[in-house]
Amino acid sequence: MEAGERRGRLRREAAEYYRGHRVPERMEEALNTLFPQCPEDLYGELANYFSKFSKAPVICKLVGRKIIGGVGQPTLEVELYCTVKNYEKRICSTVMATYSQIPENALPETIEADEKERNYSVHTAVEWVKESLSPMLRHLDPTDQCQADKMLGEYFANKVEEKEEIEKLEEEAKAEEEAAKVTPTSTPKQKKGGKPGKAVSVEAQSIPPAEPAESVLRGSLAIGATSLAIAKAGAIICHVPLYLYTALLKHNQESPKEITLPLPMVTLLNCEKNSPSKLKLVKEIMLIPPVELSLKQGIDRVLDIQKEMTRLLESRGKMSGSQANSKKGKAQKAPPSALKRISHLGCLTAGYDNLEQLLLLMQRACNNIGLELGTDVYLAINCAAHELMDYDKGKYEILTGTFKSPDEMAAMYVDIINNFPFIIALIDPLRKEDRDQWSSICCALGSKCYLIAEDAATQISKLKTDQNINIAMCSGVVLKYINQTKVSDLVELTGILDGQRHITILGSPDGESSDESLVDLAVGLGARFLKLGGLSRGERVAKYNRLLAIEEELAANGALREAKLEFVDFAEESQPEQLSNVLPAPEQG
């Protein structure tokens, strides 16, 4: 007891001396007793010991700046600084990926207007961070993600209300101005009949119109970027990787014993128009490695297929070029094939209108290197059906002059999956408005193929807050971290989807950034798939490398659990209760 009391007294005296009190006569004895190491280690030991008494880090400021994203578009970076041991320290930064609702085949003036709006939005986001979010979040504990996201959500809701009030006042002023201009003599006469010529078919009237695009508030990037920066800072302060920090948020601070890595959907081909007058049937062809392989083995297999596919496409381009030259009587060398061009998605670009022809070519590529589709690797197809709809005719134009109704599209997909059973996922095979057809293909194919909604799903904020989530019946949803999305939103929504037997796919936007946080979020949230694009372009390859690093870390710790491919047989479930809250029935009338 005497030795223990003496040691405790010496510690107290050392602490008093460190706080500025003068106890010089006993200090040397106290230090020698507390820290018996070599003299050169003394200051390090002192720092480690007294750091236990320092205050927890708190946010001191946020810095927002406009930078250039992966596709040359402006986007937002947010840096987070904390007060650590009375010093201001930069903890982390995050970069938001750019996202646009403008389709690839949009008119030039539409694209130009979208670029201007993007610039305004990033500029507004920088102002939000500097003038509002930084003062609002000052002195907040960065490990309190729920409180931070609550404050961000309330701030965003106030901005939405402000915008609505301004728009309401502008509409009232415009209505008054128009009413003042109207005179009795200038009132237009109603037309008795419609303009002759174009007749609207009954079938076209039965097609549900496209729902209006979700409005994006200028500056909303600041909300998502700040929430993610706080999550990254919390992980750093807690000395855990971001994927584990995310898993703790989802499971109420209970650390999972094992973690399953999401399966990668690696984009092999970005299919574009074969000519200006041709439309494409599919947007992306993706490869999914089997669950029996490690991620590293799966990526190596995909790279082998990509090399062989590149060789076949190049030889096909050279052959067509030489045939064209021979017909013209020219002996010059064939022009370089456009098939080598790398898409913004980080993959090869190929112009094909015949999906069956492309699938057979992929079968040939796999056979050439001793692999079999459906056993050694699987396919997923992003159909992007919303880009094919011709609203004048009320049908999908899958090829130039080839139109199909929603019912015919559903039948076509059933035939494709039956003929090519190695396709285990279809993304956006229909518009979200074609609810009956979504239901029919889910019942027909759900037991052997994932039917995924990406553009066919609404924004994350709507998915989380609406009582009736506005997506078609489907196997799962692609979630993207964009605009005003918060980390807490993803945690809550993935929990809902898990409970409804839906799979979650974390998706990378077309305009990706170099920030690797999406991979950690996907792992921590327990996503089934991860859709990152192809194995080219630095901003995309960095994410695959991060996924490989996480696999290596989990395997070393014995915490890696093997993934599974499980399908839902919708045909055996007549209006299942577990889907009712997420997937409402089609509106009547």
Solvent accessible surface area in square Angstrom, and as a share of the most:
residue,aa,sasa,rsa
1,M,188,0.84
2,E,147,0.66
3,A,79,0.61
4,G,48,0.46
5,E,110,0.50
6,R,103,0.38
7,R,97,0.35
8,G,22,0.22
9,R,83,0.30
10,L,0,0.00
11,R,79,0.29
12,R,148,0.54
13,E,29,0.13
14,A,1,0.01
15,A,11,0.09
16,E,72,0.32
17,Y,97,0.37
18,Y,132,0.50
19,R,157,0.57
20,G,62,0.59
21,H,109,0.49
22,R,210,0.77
23,V,25,0.14
24,P,83,0.52
25,E,131,0.59
26,R,72,0.26
27,M,19,0.08
28,E,129,0.58
29,E,63,0.28
30,A,0,0.00
31,L,31,0.15
32,N,94,0.48
33,T,37,0.22
34,L,12,0.06
35,F,21,0.09
36,P,103,0.65
37,Q,92,0.41
38,C,71,0.43
39,P,110,0.69
40,E,136,0.61
41,D,66,0.34
42,L,45,0.22
43,Y,168,0.64
44,G,40,0.38
45,E,53,0.24
46,L,25,0.12
47,A,59,0.46
48,N,99,0.51
49,Y,40,0.15
50,F,21,0.09
51,S,36,0.23
52,K,155,0.66
53,F,124,0.52
54,S,48,0.31
55,K,181,0.77
56,A,73,0.56
57,P,27,0.17
58,V,43,0.25
59,I,0,0.00
60,C,21,0.13
61,K,65,0.28
62,L,7,0.03
63,V,44,0.25
64,G,13,0.12
65,R,94,0.34
66,K,105,0.45
67,I,43,0.22
68,I,115,0.58
69,G,14,0.14
70,G,20,0.19
71,V,53,0.30
72,G,52,0.50
73,Q,40,0.18
74,P,12,0.07
75,T,1,0.00
76,L,0,0.00
77,E,26,0.12
78,V,0,0.00
79,E,17,0.08
80,L,0,0.00
81,Y,40,0.15
82,C,0,0.00
83,T,49,0.28
84,V,32,0.19
85,K,109,0.46
86,N,137,0.70
87,Y,163,0.62
88,E,105,0.47
89,K,115,0.49
90,R,110,0.40
91,I,24,0.12
92,C,9,0.05
93,S,25,0.16
94,T,1,0.00
95,V,22,0.12
96,M,2,0.01
97,A,10,0.08
98,T,7,0.04
99,Y,59,0.23
100,S,43,0.28
101,Q,81,0.36
102,I,58,0.29
103,P,55,0.35
104,E,82,0.37
105,N,71,0.36
106,A,20,0.16
107,L,113,0.56
108,P,99,0.62
109,E,109,0.49
110,T,52,0.30
111,I,69,0.35
112,E,96,0.43
113,A,57,0.44
114,D,34,0.17
115,E,68,0.31
116,K,111,0.47
117,E,70,0.31
118,R,31,0.11
119,N,58,0.30
120,Y,117,0.44
121,S,15,0.10
122,V,0,0.00
123,H,111,0.49
124,T,31,0.18
125,A,0,0.00
126,V,33,0.19
127,E,69,0.31
128,W,17,0.06
129,V,0,0.00
130,K,147,0.62
131,E,119,0.53
132,S,35,0.23
133,L,0,0.00
134,S,6,0.04
135,P,62,0.39
136,M,61,0.27
137,L,0,0.00
138,R,106,0.39
139,H,137,0.61
140,L,28,0.14
141,D,59,0.30
142,P,0,0.00
143,T,45,0.26
144,D,57,0.29
145,Q,3,0.01
146,C,95,0.57
147,Q,71,0.31
148,A,0,0.00
149,D,4,0.02
150,K,121,0.51
151,M,39,0.17
152,L,0,0.00
153,G,22,0.21
154,E,92,0.41
155,Y,29,0.11
156,F,31,0.13
157,A,49,0.38
158,N,82,0.42
159,K,51,0.22
160,V,48,0.27
161,E,99,0.44
162,E,87,0.39
163,K,72,0.31
164,E,101,0.45
165,E,107,0.48
166,I,99,0.50
167,E,75,0.34
168,K,125,0.53
169,L,117,0.58
170,E,107,0.48
171,E,116,0.52
172,E,81,0.36
173,A,59,0.46
174,K,130,0.55
175,A,58,0.45
176,E,125,0.56
177,E,98,0.44
178,E,90,0.40
179,A,70,0.54
180,A,86,0.67
181,K,143,0.60
182,V,93,0.53
183,T,65,0.38
184,P,129,0.81
185,T,134,0.78
186,S,65,0.42
187,T,82,0.47
188,P,115,0.72
189,K,189,0.80
190,Q,174,0.77
191,K,181,0.77
192,K,214,0.90
193,G,50,0.48
194,G,72,0.70
195,K,181,0.77
196,P,122,0.77
197,G,73,0.71
198,K,190,0.80
199,A,96,0.75
200,V,107,0.62
201,S,58,0.38
202,V,125,0.72
203,E,77,0.35
204,A,17,0.13
205,Q,126,0.56
206,S,77,0.50
207,I,22,0.11
208,P,52,0.33
209,P,108,0.68
210,A,54,0.42
211,E,57,0.26
212,P,120,0.75
213,A,77,0.60
214,E,42,0.19
215,S,90,0.58
216,V,56,0.32
217,L,22,0.11
218,R,109,0.40
219,G,0,0.00
220,S,0,0.00
221,L,15,0.08
222,A,0,0.00
223,I,1,0.00
224,G,0,0.00
225,A,0,0.00
226,T,0,0.00
227,S,0,0.00
228,L,9,0.04
229,A,0,0.00
230,I,0,0.00
231,A,1,0.01
232,K,41,0.17
233,A,0,0.00
234,G,0,0.00
235,A,3,0.03
236,I,86,0.43
237,I,38,0.19
238,C,60,0.36
239,H,165,0.74
240,V,39,0.22
241,P,41,0.26
242,L,19,0.09
243,Y,6,0.02
244,L,41,0.20
245,Y,12,0.04
246,T,1,0.01
247,A,2,0.02
248,L,31,0.15
249,L,32,0.16
250,K,36,0.15
251,H,87,0.39
252,N,135,0.69
253,Q,122,0.54
254,E,125,0.56
255,S,66,0.43
256,P,38,0.24
257,K,190,0.80
258,E,73,0.33
259,I,16,0.08
260,T,35,0.20
261,L,16,0.08
262,P,3,0.02
263,L,16,0.08
264,P,3,0.02
265,M,0,0.00
266,V,0,0.00
267,T,0,0.00
268,L,1,0.00
269,L,0,0.00
270,N,10,0.05
271,C,1,0.01
272,E,58,0.26
273,K,79,0.34
274,N,90,0.46
275,S,42,0.27
276,P,138,0.87
277,S,79,0.51
278,K,80,0.34
279,L,40,0.20
280,K,20,0.08
281,L,19,0.09
282,V,8,0.05
283,K,22,0.09
284,E,5,0.02
285,I,0,0.00
286,M,0,0.00
287,L,0,0.00
288,I,0,0.00
289,P,5,0.03
290,P,7,0.05
291,V,26,0.15
292,E,131,0.59
293,L,44,0.22
294,S,46,0.30
295,L,16,0.08
296,K,124,0.53
297,Q,99,0.44
298,G,1,0.01
299,I,13,0.07
300,D,63,0.33
301,R,56,0.20
302,V,1,0.00
303,L,60,0.30
304,D,71,0.37
305,I,0,0.00
306,Q,32,0.14
307,K,139,0.59
308,E,20,0.09
309,M,0,0.00
310,T,32,0.19
311,R,123,0.45
312,L,5,0.03
313,L,1,0.00
314,E,42,0.19
315,S,46,0.30
316,R,100,0.37
317,G,18,0.18
318,K,133,0.57
319,M,118,0.53
320,S,65,0.42
321,G,12,0.12
322,S,60,0.38
323,Q,99,0.44
324,A,46,0.35
325,N,18,0.09
326,S,79,0.51
327,K,176,0.74
328,K,140,0.59
329,G,70,0.67
330,K,99,0.42
331,A,109,0.84
332,Q,99,0.44
333,K,186,0.79
334,A,23,0.18
335,P,96,0.60
336,P,130,0.82
337,S,27,0.17
338,A,75,0.58
339,L,30,0.15
340,K,119,0.50
341,R,124,0.45
342,I,76,0.39
343,S,4,0.03
344,H,58,0.26
345,L,6,0.03
346,G,0,0.00
347,C,2,0.01
348,L,11,0.05
349,T,4,0.02
350,A,1,0.00
351,G,18,0.17
352,Y,22,0.08
353,D,23,0.12
354,N,78,0.40
355,L,15,0.07
356,E,98,0.44
357,Q,70,0.31
358,L,1,0.01
359,L,1,0.00
360,L,92,0.46
361,L,14,0.07
362,M,0,0.00
363,Q,59,0.26
364,R,134,0.49
365,A,0,0.00
366,C,1,0.00
367,N,98,0.50
368,N,74,0.38
369,I,63,0.32
370,G,67,0.64
371,L,28,0.14
372,E,102,0.46
373,L,15,0.08
374,G,29,0.28
375,T,82,0.48
376,D,34,0.17
377,V,0,0.00
378,Y,44,0.17
379,L,0,0.00
380,A,0,0.00
381,I,1,0.01
382,N,9,0.05
383,C,3,0.02
384,A,4,0.03
385,A,0,0.00
386,H,70,0.31
387,E,30,0.14
388,L,9,0.05
389,M,20,0.09
390,D,36,0.19
391,Y,104,0.39
392,D,126,0.65
393,K,104,0.44
394,G,1,0.01
395,K,51,0.22
396,Y,0,0.00
397,E,30,0.14
398,I,10,0.05
399,L,53,0.26
400,T,68,0.39
401,G,55,0.53
402,T,52,0.30
403,F,57,0.24
404,K,52,0.22
405,S,12,0.08
406,P,6,0.04
407,D,94,0.49
408,E,81,0.36
409,M,0,0.00
410,A,9,0.07
411,A,57,0.44
412,M,28,0.13
413,Y,6,0.02
414,V,39,0.23
415,D,80,0.41
416,I,23,0.12
417,I,3,0.01
418,N,82,0.42
419,N,105,0.54
420,F,19,0.08
421,P,93,0.59
422,F,11,0.04
423,I,0,0.00
424,I,10,0.05
425,A,0,0.00
426,L,2,0.01
427,I,0,0.00
428,D,2,0.01
429,P,0,0.00
430,L,1,0.01
431,R,4,0.02
432,K,28,0.12
433,E,19,0.09
434,D,3,0.01
435,R,37,0.13
436,D,91,0.47
437,Q,27,0.12
438,W,0,0.00
439,S,37,0.24
440,S,54,0.35
441,I,1,0.00
442,C,0,0.00
443,C,55,0.33
444,A,49,0.38
445,L,0,0.00
446,G,2,0.02
447,S,56,0.36
448,K,89,0.38
449,C,0,0.00
450,Y,4,0.02
451,L,0,0.00
452,I,0,0.00
453,A,0,0.00
454,E,19,0.09
455,D,67,0.35
456,A,3,0.02
457,A,12,0.10
458,T,14,0.08
459,Q,28,0.12
460,I,12,0.06
461,S,34,0.22
462,K,83,0.35
463,L,5,0.02
464,K,53,0.22
465,T,88,0.51
466,D,57,0.29
467,Q,159,0.71
468,N,101,0.52
469,I,9,0.04
470,N,40,0.21
471,I,1,0.00
472,A,1,0.01
473,M,43,0.19
474,C,0,0.00
475,S,7,0.05
476,G,0,0.00
477,V,1,0.01
478,V,8,0.05
479,L,2,0.01
480,K,29,0.12
481,Y,15,0.06
482,I,19,0.10
483,N,13,0.07
484,Q,21,0.09
485,T,8,0.05
486,K,30,0.13
487,V,0,0.00
488,S,31,0.20
489,D,6,0.03
490,L,0,0.00
491,V,26,0.15
492,E,87,0.39
493,L,1,0.01
494,T,1,0.00
495,G,35,0.33
496,I,54,0.27
497,L,3,0.02
498,D,75,0.39
499,G,56,0.54
500,Q,27,0.12
501,R,120,0.44
502,H,8,0.04
503,I,11,0.06
504,T,5,0.03
505,I,0,0.00
506,L,0,0.00
507,G,0,0.00
508,S,7,0.05
509,P,4,0.03
510,D,55,0.29
511,G,6,0.06
512,E,5,0.02
513,S,4,0.02
514,S,78,0.50
515,D,21,0.11
516,E,69,0.31
517,S,6,0.04
518,L,18,0.09
519,V,0,0.00
520,D,5,0.03
521,L,1,0.01
522,A,0,0.00
523,V,2,0.01
524,G,4,0.04
525,L,3,0.02
526,G,50,0.48
527,A,5,0.04
528,R,67,0.24
529,F,0,0.00
530,L,0,0.00
531,K,13,0.06
532,L,0,0.00
533,G,5,0.05
534,G,0,0.00
535,L,23,0.11
536,S,29,0.18
537,R,84,0.31
538,G,57,0.55
539,E,22,0.10
540,R,2,0.01
541,V,47,0.27
542,A,27,0.21
543,K,1,0.00
544,Y,4,0.01
545,N,82,0.42
546,R,54,0.20
547,L,0,0.00
548,L,45,0.23
549,A,45,0.35
550,I,0,0.00
551,E,19,0.08
552,E,128,0.58
553,E,67,0.30
554,L,6,0.03
555,A,60,0.47
556,A,85,0.66
557,N,107,0.55
558,G,62,0.59
559,A,18,0.14
560,L,62,0.31
561,R,119,0.43
562,E,115,0.52
563,A,13,0.10
564,K,136,0.57
565,L,44,0.22
566,E,100,0.45
567,F,64,0.27
568,V,24,0.14
569,D,44,0.23
570,F,6,0.03
571,A,67,0.52
572,E,141,0.63
573,E,39,0.17
574,S,108,0.70
575,Q,169,0.75
576,P,16,0.10
577,E,152,0.68
578,Q,55,0.25
579,L,9,0.05
580,S,64,0.42
581,N,100,0.51
582,V,1,0.01
583,L,14,0.07
584,P,35,0.22
585,A,79,0.61
586,P,49,0.31
587,E,161,0.72
588,Q,162,0.72
589,G,129,1.24
